Amino acid sequence: MELLNKKRGFLFGNEAIVRGALESGIGFASAYPGTPASEIGDTFAKISKTEKIYFEYSTNEKVALEAAAGAAFSNVKALVSFKHYGLNVALDSLLPIVYLECPLVVAVADDPSCFSSVQTEQDSRWFSKLGHIPTLEPSDSQETKDMTKFAFQLAYKYKIPVIVRLTTRVCYSKSLVNFNKTIKGKTKGKFKKSWFKLGSYQTVERHKKLLKKINKIKQLAENSTLNFIEKGKGNIGIITTGPAYNYVKETEQELKIKLPLLKIGFSYPFPEKKVKTFLKNLKLKSVIVVEELDPVIENEVKKLADKNIKIYGKNLFPETEELKPEYVLASISTILKKSLPDELVENIKKFKSSEIPARLPLFCAGCPHRSTFYAIKKVLGKKKIFGGDIGCYMLGAFPPYEMYDFVVSMGASIGVSHGIAKSSNEKPVIFIGDSTFFHAGIPALLNLVYNKSNALVVILDNRLTAMTGQQPHPGTGWTGTGELTKIIAIENIAKACKVNFVKISNVWNFNQLCKDVKEAYNSKGVSVLIAKGECRLFAVKQLAKAGRDWPRFEIIKQNPKLNELAGFQCPAIKKEKGKWIIDKNLCWGCTICKQLFPDYIKVKKK
Amino acid sequence: MKKETKMKPFNLIVTGYGGQGILTLADIIAKAALKQRYDVKEAELHGLAQRSGSLECHIRFGKSIYSPLVTRGRADLIIALDASEALRACYWANKKTKVLTNSKIFRSSSKLKQVLSKIKKFTKNLHLVDADSIVKKETKDITMVNMFMLGYAIKKRLLPLKKKLVWQAIEERINKKFLKENKKIFEKAFKSR
């Protein structure tokens, strides 16, 4: 494994975090998978046994953070990782933990452009200010590793959580990282017992102490080499952070210029003096602040700069979507009154993305969710209220299904549907996955029953946290490191929540599934239908690994009835020259199409 | 590590749809470039790609590389495993850009002829190859189209990397069980016209 090389490795940012942790003597890592941060946990899962550290996928981000905090309180070096709105979930515990002398490293990945996100395109750096949490912002994999190490040092020196804030491009770009020695961390420490002084006065005192601590750390940020100045020519300067730094450097190479530049890597507490020195000593007349998402650094710079210095920032760059090298090149060229490269100008004239048909993502061939959505569409139609949640089944929101009326956050399909049921005469149909149900669905299900609601909760149980890379969850029977553990059955939870109607339906038996959908919907009050069928992508991979094959299907007779397959939408089934065909290279043998059209579709003989 | 000092950054886009082995292909190319002692950065996206969505990887190599992303209109080479994705990648094309594309179009209303004429508006330097058919003939399926396209790009001198180093990178990356088959397809590209 590249990550465990001796001298250097070609790593993703997500892997560089893990290397940095290993070089810091980590003993405990926890995560809830969420892309773009998923591979941080996955990488820990892969190496935890050989490197002798503890790793777990926790049931949600709040629990993951609490577990890591417990380890840190026990003097075991700990890191927790999740995506940006994982931090929202964890925030309730993170903010008080900052008051409690807890040396923890928190890796959070923002997703500008929402490549893998549907909830929000938020900038996590606001939480640093809100919670007084020291924050580091790497630009590439080398910096990610180095900053992770520094985060541990800082966390231990000041007994405080430290955020390493990544963005999608840092997580998912690879570059060469030079390694130092790894340190064998301890996995067992000692929790220091002490009387917890409870009371509002004590909380205020802790807050005061925290502010003093932050003041000390501010001095560190002022002198830190993570905030460095590059000399250049002229009176137009750049202040930049994160991946934007790389685009500024490319622009300099492209325009053959060298501008005075301040790179901010240690962004909270904000290094005010350093910024002031940069502005004054270099006698700058204007400054371009280049950062992704919100104007967090720009606002700080505006507070510090003299009135006669012109500050550019979000008046040049978008506040939504990730920055691209061409945006930075174009904006800096404009300010410097330089012309753009011909190739770029020409491409802007010619390329119209609207002229290229979008390729919408589809359920995989043989996906259990397709069977479930097709059955519900067939039995209940598309006019019901559909409460959607977060997972692969979001593809049911796309044509030809279009069976999503809203998505809010993990578990909110149930929470919001309850309000709709109470405030209307509708019985909402809820789509929630197995992992999402364990994550945040259970309290919402309890509320449905307790407050006498009316809804059908379809739990799409594909036996994995599939979308983020097929991680295990409490229903699977194994842990993040592959150890066997108890299987927590969803039906038992639903029954314990006193749901009237609980049924498991095998999604590979289509007619029975349709009957079960009907029965579940017609049952009064709250009903739970567990649509169970293993992630086919996972199953097929296992079969291939074992050197085994699966059945393929073929269309033996054409018939106008087969046109219904357009609304089924399997990537393996297509109409070519007026004929329906099944591509045997893509068929993963789920059998549903054959069950729909037994007269026209048969198993292909080898 | 000594680095090559001569060349400007080489900007490459590798594209296709999820499930075609784009990430593996990009990883092999990046590793081969490292073996040739270039500074290398690679960018890709994970997420819903397995589910037949568009997928593009950026690979840049040269003396010193900062941005992992290719700047719009500045690609030297686009390798596309699907022709409609080659057109989408023309966001990075200029009139000197070389486009090597598979002639297949998966699940799209676009027709090959239209797609190619649109690509030609950006660059005349277009290399079309029916990789799906060639690979299918050899192995009965299309899982190794990525390997064929890689071999073809080297053979046609579109990708300035040494065959020997690329093969080393393949050996390190591909499961031993499938290495023989992969070699057959990779070599097949050097025999094709």
Interface residues (C-beta under 8 A of the other chain):
Chain A: F10 T35 P36 S38 E39 F115 S116 D140 T168 R169 Y172 S173 K174 S175 L176 Y245 N246 Y247 K249 E250 Q253 E254 K324 P325 E326 L329 P341 D342 E343 L344 V345 E346 N347 I348 K350 F351 S353 E355 I356 P357 R359 L360 P361 L362 F363 C364 C392 L395 M467 G469 L537 P571 K574 N585
Chain B: Y17 G18 A30 K31 L34 D39 V40 K41 E42 A43 E44 L45 H46 G47 L48 Q50 R51 S52 G53 S54 I65 Y66 S67 P68 L69 V70 T71 R72 G73 R74 S84 E85 L87 R88 C90 Y91 W92 A93 N94 K95 R107 S108 S109 S110 K118 K121 F122 D141 I142 T143
